[in-house]
């Protein structure tokens, strides 16, 4: 369904990573929050194994994990037909990113959500080409016609990833031809002995965007203030329940685990029969045109519940995955031989009980 009618013959620079599901971040939280009759488009999905009937996997190259071959510059969907569209690490590869953002606005329903990520401080990588990087302020300009809910730097877009991308690409292209250049290359490699993921904690939301590997924008299509895709039965309960209004002052913000739709799908069904009846009677959307296509939706309709994404916890998890040898090298490089000896002694005492 490419607009120029040509076959998709684009080749990746390397073998694509086959992903089984989505990272615990904003796009996944919104997928979990929407009802089973609401339609999601993963634009630029790559090799995404998760085959949820609500999620239309779209890319410009056909693979066994792509439902629709299409182009973000000319989306093959009816206007106002999609509830949520997201594009992960796609916008740097678009020839006309403003045109693509307008297309997303057009196909979304009033109240529909957009989530987009784009590289900022990141080395060139082509699929098929790498056109534009954008700061968080650039993303805000791209999606200026949306109502912004959140924008910033995701845990996997922090400055350490920018350093890693630039330096590893630099080393891959730099060919040392003498002893001085070889020492120069080794000095760069030595930087990776430092726990650069841990050092992301040195940055705050007020500073990380200046040297981040990438950034994100989450917005909602609101031509008027009350445009929403939250079902009317839930809106009615919310409108007459002060406790809910206090708990969810921004009811359309579905980027947190504690949001109005998650409440409605769980506690709301217990407290309000009309909400329970709505979810019980709704007809789930399925991207499969063939009614004989068998699919046990109950297995995947609810992705595992996630907690609020926490940058510090992400940093700690990244550094805790280092091997004992990697930690020893990092300690020796950063803190010196005395610190290494002290930590080694403490480690041996711990191991020996």
Backbone torsions as a table, in degrees:
resi	resn	phi	psi	omega
1	UNK	NA	33.0	176.5
2	UNK	-73.8	142.9	-172.1
3	UNK	-66.0	-28.5	-178.5
4	UNK	-87.8	-2.1	176.7
5	UNK	75.0	5.2	-178.4
6	UNK	-86.2	157.5	175.2
7	UNK	-69.6	150.1	177.5
8	UNK	-85.8	108.7	-178.0
9	UNK	-121.9	22.1	-177.7
10	UNK	-69.8	138.1	177.5
11	UNK	-115.1	137.7	175.0
12	UNK	-73.9	159.3	175.6
13	UNK	-66.9	-33.2	180.0
14	UNK	-143.9	-175.2	179.6
15	UNK	-71.8	130.1	179.5
16	UNK	-69.3	144.2	172.8
17	UNK	-76.5	128.5	176.1
18	UNK	-84.6	115.8	-176.8
19	UNK	-102.0	135.7	-178.0
20	UNK	-88.7	-18.2	-179.3
21	UNK	-169.4	-174.8	-175.2
22	UNK	-97.1	146.5	178.4
23	UNK	-63.1	152.5	178.5
24	UNK	-74.2	79.6	-178.5
25	UNK	-143.2	-168.5	-168.3
26	UNK	-58.4	-46.3	-176.8
27	UNK	-60.9	-39.2	179.0
28	UNK	-69.3	-36.7	179.2
29	UNK	-62.5	-39.6	-179.9
30	UNK	-70.2	-39.0	175.5
31	UNK	-56.7	-43.9	179.9
32	UNK	-65.0	-31.8	-172.9
33	UNK	-79.8	-31.3	-176.4
34	UNK	-69.0	155.6	177.6
35	UNK	-78.6	165.2	-173.9
36	UNK	-73.3	-6.2	175.9
37	UNK	-102.1	10.2	-179.4
38	UNK	-103.4	145.5	-166.7
39	UNK	-105.3	132.7	-178.5
40	UNK	-119.9	140.4	173.8
41	UNK	-120.0	123.5	172.7
42	UNK	-97.5	98.2	-174.8
43	UNK	-88.2	116.8	-174.3
44	UNK	84.3	46.4	-170.3
45	UNK	-71.3	-24.5	-173.6
46	UNK	65.4	-143.7	179.3
47	UNK	-97.7	81.2	178.7
48	UNK	-99.8	112.9	-175.8
49	UNK	-72.5	-37.6	-176.8
50	UNK	-54.7	118.6	-172.5
51	UNK	-115.0	61.2	178.2
52	UNK	-72.1	129.1	-179.7
53	UNK	-58.7	-21.1	178.7
54	UNK	-82.0	-17.3	-173.7
55	UNK	-105.0	114.9	175.7
56	UNK	-87.5	113.0	-179.3
57	UNK	-86.7	116.4	-176.0
58	UNK	-120.9	137.3	175.5
59	UNK	-151.7	171.3	179.2
60	UNK	-92.0	2.0	177.6
61	UNK	-131.3	131.6	-179.1
62	UNK	-77.5	126.8	172.5
63	UNK	-136.4	173.0	177.4
64	UNK	-62.7	-9.9	-176.5
65	UNK	-110.6	16.9	-179.2
66	UNK	-117.6	131.1	179.1
67	UNK	-90.2	-39.4	-176.1
68	UNK	-132.8	127.0	171.5
69	UNK	-89.5	111.7	-175.7
70	UNK	-152.0	174.6	-173.3
71	UNK	-125.1	132.0	179.1
72	UNK	-63.2	-20.5	177.8
73	UNK	-75.2	-17.2	-179.1
74	UNK	-150.9	75.9	-173.4
75	UNK	-65.3	131.9	-176.9
76	UNK	-86.9	49.6	179.5
77	UNK	-131.4	152.0	179.4
78	UNK	-66.5	149.5	174.9
79	UNK	-57.7	142.8	176.4
80	UNK	55.0	45.7	-178.1
81	UNK	-120.5	-8.8	-173.2
82	UNK	-114.6	140.2	179.8
83	UNK	-89.1	-32.6	-177.3
84	UNK	-151.9	129.6	176.0
85	UNK	-131.2	133.0	180.0
86	UNK	-137.2	154.4	-177.8
87	UNK	-139.5	111.9	-176.5
88	UNK	-98.8	118.9	179.0
89	UNK	52.6	46.4	-177.7
90	UNK	-114.8	-37.0	-167.6
91	UNK	-65.9	-25.4	176.1
92	UNK	-68.5	-15.0	-178.0
93	UNK	-99.1	6.2	-176.4
94	UNK	-96.3	134.5	179.3
95	UNK	-66.6	-38.5	-176.7
96	UNK	-130.3	79.3	-174.5
97	UNK	-62.5	-33.4	178.5
98	UNK	-65.8	-37.5	177.8
99	UNK	-64.2	-41.0	179.4
100	UNK	-66.1	-40.6	178.5
101	UNK	-62.7	-36.9	177.1
102	UNK	-66.6	-39.2	176.9
103	UNK	-61.5	-41.5	178.4
104	UNK	-62.0	-41.5	178.3
105	UNK	-61.3	-41.0	-176.4
106	UNK	-65.9	-44.2	-174.1
107	UNK	-80.1	-16.1	179.7
108	UNK	-76.2	145.0	171.9
109	UNK	-68.7	156.3	170.1
110	UNK	-56.9	126.3	-175.4
111	UNK	92.1	-2.8	179.5
112	UNK	-73.7	161.9	-172.9
113	UNK	-109.3	146.1	171.6
114	UNK	-124.7	138.7	172.7
115	UNK	-135.2	127.2	-178.6
116	UNK	-138.3	143.0	174.4
117	UNK	-120.7	149.7	178.6
118	UNK	-147.3	143.8	174.6
119	UNK	-66.3	150.3	173.4
120	UNK	-123.4	-80.4	175.3
121	UNK	-93.7	93.1	-172.7
122	UNK	-156.2	144.3	-177.7
123	UNK	-71.0	158.6	179.0
124	UNK	-61.5	134.4	173.0
125	UNK	-150.6	130.1	-169.4
126	UNK	-109.0	131.4	168.4
127	UNK	-153.3	88.2	-11.5
128	UNK	-77.9	-17.0	179.2
129	UNK	-140.4	166.4	178.3
130	UNK	-117.8	110.2	-171.2
131	UNK	-99.8	-58.3	-171.0
132	UNK	-134.3	132.9	165.1
133	UNK	-98.5	157.5	-176.8
134	UNK	-141.2	139.4	169.7
135	UNK	-76.6	172.8	178.3
136	UNK	-63.0	-30.6	177.1
137	UNK	-72.1	-32.3	174.2
138	UNK	-64.9	-41.1	177.2
139	UNK	-62.7	-38.2	178.6
140	UNK	-63.1	-34.5	176.3
141	UNK	-69.7	-40.9	178.8
142	UNK	-57.9	-39.5	-174.2
143	UNK	-112.3	34.3	-176.2
144	UNK	-63.5	-23.8	-178.9
145	UNK	-83.7	-1.7	172.9
146	UNK	-96.3	156.2	169.9
147	UNK	-82.1	119.5	-177.0
148	UNK	-73.0	132.4	172.0
149	UNK	-102.6	-45.6	177.3
150	UNK	-152.3	152.1	173.6
151	UNK	-156.2	144.4	-179.4
152	UNK	163.5	-147.2	-175.9
153	UNK	-117.9	123.7	178.1
154	UNK	-75.9	160.4	-179.7
155	UNK	-57.3	-30.7	-179.1
156	UNK	-92.4	13.3	176.9
157	UNK	-118.5	13.3	-172.3
158	UNK	-69.6	168.7	-175.7
159	UNK	-54.7	-30.8	179.8
160	UNK	-61.1	-35.2	179.0
161	UNK	-70.8	-31.8	175.2
162	UNK	-66.3	-47.1	177.4
163	UNK	-57.6	-47.1	-177.6
164	UNK	-61.7	-44.6	-179.1
165	UNK	-62.1	-49.3	-176.4
166	UNK	-67.6	-46.7	-174.9
167	UNK	-70.8	-40.3	-180.0
168	UNK	-68.7	-36.0	175.5
169	UNK	-67.3	-41.8	177.8
170	UNK	-58.6	-47.4	-179.2
171	UNK	-64.7	-35.9	-179.8
172	UNK	-66.6	-28.2	-176.6
173	UNK	-96.9	-22.1	-176.1
174	UNK	-83.2	124.2	178.7
175	UNK	-108.9	106.4	179.6
176	UNK	-68.8	134.3	-176.3
177	UNK	-120.5	-2.1	177.3
178	UNK	-152.7	177.7	-174.3
179	UNK	-65.0	-40.9	179.7
180	UNK	-61.8	-45.0	180.0
181	UNK	-66.7	-34.0	177.2
182	UNK	-65.3	-41.2	177.1
183	UNK	-65.0	-38.0	176.9
184	UNK	-59.7	-45.9	179.0
185	UNK	-61.9	-42.5	-179.3
186	UNK	-65.7	-35.2	178.7
187	UNK	-63.7	-36.1	176.3
188	UNK	-68.2	-43.7	-179.8
189	UNK	-61.4	-32.2	179.7
190	UNK	-62.7	-25.6	178.9
191	UNK	-60.4	-29.4	-177.9
192	UNK	-77.5	-3.6	171.4
193	UNK	-78.0	-14.7	177.0
194	UNK	-83.4	149.1	178.9
195	UNK	-78.5	73.2	-171.9
196	UNK	-64.7	-28.2	176.2
197	UNK	-63.6	-42.2	-179.7
198	UNK	-63.1	-34.2	-177.4
199	UNK	-70.5	-10.9	174.0
200	UNK	-59.3	-24.8	178.9
201	UNK	-65.9	-15.2	177.9
202	UNK	-72.8	-15.3	-177.3
203	UNK	-101.6	151.3	177.9
204	UNK	-118.2	167.6	175.7
205	UNK	-58.2	-18.7	178.5
206	UNK	-83.1	-14.0	-177.7
207	UNK	-124.8	-26.1	-172.1
208	UNK	-62.8	-30.5	-176.1
209	UNK	-66.3	-18.2	-177.2
210	UNK	-72.5	-28.2	-179.1
211	UNK	-133.8	25.3	-178.9
212	UNK	-73.5	150.7	175.3
213	UNK	-66.3	-31.1	-179.5
214	UNK	-163.8	-177.6	179.3
215	UNK	-153.1	172.7	-176.0
216	UNK	-137.6	161.4	174.4
217	UNK	-137.5	131.3	173.0
218	UNK	-120.0	124.9	-179.5
219	UNK	-142.8	171.9	-179.3
220	UNK	-130.4	140.5	178.8
221	UNK	-82.3	106.0	-179.2
222	UNK	-130.9	98.2	175.3
223	UNK	-71.5	-33.8	171.3
224	UNK	-128.2	162.3	-169.3
225	UNK	-61.5	-28.3	-175.0
226	UNK	-98.9	12.1	174.7
227	UNK	-64.0	128.3	-178.1
228	UNK	-157.9	154.3	173.0
229	UNK	-104.1	5.2	175.3
230	UNK	-69.9	128.0	-176.3
231	UNK	-54.4	144.6	-174.5
232	UNK	-61.2	-33.0	-179.4
233	UNK	-64.0	-35.2	177.9
234	UNK	-74.9	-37.1	176.0
235	UNK	-61.0	-40.6	-179.0
236	UNK	-63.7	-43.3	178.3
237	UNK	-64.4	-42.7	179.5
238	UNK	-60.6	-43.0	-175.5
239	UNK	-63.0	-26.9	-177.3
240	UNK	-112.1	18.5	-179.0
241	UNK	-127.5	96.7	-178.3
242	UNK	-56.9	-33.7	-179.8
243	UNK	-62.1	-41.4	178.6
244	UNK	-67.4	-39.3	180.0
245	UNK	-63.9	-35.9	177.8
246	UNK	-72.1	-37.4	-178.3
247	UNK	-73.1	-36.0	-178.0
248	UNK	-125.4	76.1	-179.0
249	UNK	-63.9	-22.5	176.0
250	UNK	-121.3	81.0	-170.7
251	UNK	-61.9	-24.8	-179.0
252	UNK	-80.9	-10.0	-179.8
253	UNK	-79.9	102.4	-178.0
254	UNK	-101.5	19.4	-175.1
255	UNK	-87.1	-1.6	179.1
256	UNK	-114.0	150.2	178.3
257	UNK	-60.5	-32.2	176.0
258	UNK	-96.1	86.5	178.0
259	UNK	-130.3	171.0	-172.4
260	UNK	-61.0	-39.8	-178.4
261	UNK	-71.0	-38.8	175.9
262	UNK	-63.7	-41.4	176.1
263	UNK	-59.7	-45.5	-177.7
264	UNK	-62.5	-39.3	-177.1
265	UNK	-74.7	-14.5	-178.8
266	UNK	-117.4	-89.3	-176.9
267	UNK	-63.5	-35.1	-179.4
268	UNK	-61.4	-37.3	178.0
269	UNK	-65.8	-31.5	179.3
270	UNK	-73.4	-35.6	-173.8
271	UNK	-90.1	-28.5	-172.5
272	UNK	-127.4	109.2	-179.2
273	UNK	-57.3	-33.1	-178.0
274	UNK	-67.4	-33.3	176.4
275	UNK	-71.7	-42.4	177.9
276	UNK	-60.8	-40.9	180.0
277	UNK	-66.0	-37.1	178.7
278	UNK	-60.0	-50.5	-178.3
279	UNK	-67.3	-33.0	-179.4
280	UNK	-71.3	-31.2	-173.2
281	UNK	-98.5	-11.9	-176.2
282	UNK	-66.9	148.5	179.4
283	UNK	-95.3	112.9	-176.3
284	UNK	-62.2	145.1	173.0
285	UNK	-77.6	143.1	172.5
286	UNK	-137.7	132.2	179.6
287	UNK	-74.0	-9.3	-177.6
288	UNK	-82.2	120.3	179.5
289	UNK	-75.0	-29.6	-178.1
290	UNK	-80.7	111.9	-177.3
291	UNK	-65.8	-18.3	179.8
292	UNK	-84.0	-4.8	179.6
293	UNK	-67.2	116.9	-176.3
294	UNK	-84.2	138.5	178.5
295	UNK	-159.5	124.1	178.3
296	UNK	-87.4	89.0	-174.9
297	UNK	-63.9	-26.6	-176.2
298	UNK	-62.4	-21.9	-177.9
299	UNK	-73.3	-27.8	-173.6
300	UNK	-131.2	5.6	-174.5
301	UNK	-66.1	-26.1	176.3
302	UNK	-116.9	106.4	175.6
303	UNK	-66.0	155.3	179.7
304	UNK	-54.2	134.2	-179.3
305	UNK	-65.5	136.7	-179.4
306	UNK	-112.9	159.9	175.1
307	UNK	-92.9	168.6	179.7
308	UNK	-56.5	124.8	178.7
309	UNK	-54.8	128.9	-175.8
310	UNK	-124.7	119.1	-174.3
311	UNK	-64.5	-42.6	-177.6
312	UNK	-64.3	-41.5	179.5
313	UNK	-64.7	-37.5	177.7
314	UNK	-62.1	-42.9	179.1
315	UNK	-63.2	-43.9	-179.2
316	UNK	-64.7	-39.3	179.2
317	UNK	-66.6	-37.5	179.2
318	UNK	-63.5	-44.1	-176.3
319	UNK	-78.0	-28.0	-179.9
320	UNK	-69.1	-16.3	-179.2
321	UNK	-80.4	-5.5	179.0
322	UNK	-67.1	145.5	176.2
323	UNK	-74.3	165.5	178.1
324	UNK	-58.9	-41.1	-180.0
325	UNK	-63.6	-43.1	179.8
326	UNK	-63.6	-40.0	178.4
327	UNK	-66.2	-37.1	178.9
328	UNK	-64.7	-44.8	179.0
329	UNK	-62.3	-42.1	179.9
330	UNK	-63.8	-42.2	179.4
331	UNK	-63.8	-44.0	179.6
332	UNK	-61.7	-42.8	-177.3
333	UNK	-70.2	-42.0	-172.1
334	UNK	-88.1	-43.8	-170.3
335	UNK	-108.1	-15.5	175.8
336	UNK	99.6	170.5	-176.0
337	UNK	-62.4	-37.8	-178.0
338	UNK	-63.2	-44.1	178.9
339	UNK	-65.0	-38.8	178.4
340	UNK	-63.3	-44.1	179.4
341	UNK	-62.1	-41.8	-179.8
342	UNK	-64.8	-42.7	179.7
343	UNK	-69.8	-35.7	178.4
344	UNK	-64.4	-40.4	178.2
345	UNK	-64.4	-42.9	178.0
346	UNK	-63.2	-38.7	-179.8
347	UNK	-65.6	-43.4	179.3
348	UNK	-64.4	-40.1	176.9
349	UNK	-61.6	-40.8	178.4
350	UNK	-64.4	-44.7	-178.6
351	UNK	-64.9	-35.3	-177.3
352	UNK	-87.5	-0.1	177.3
353	UNK	78.5	NA	NA
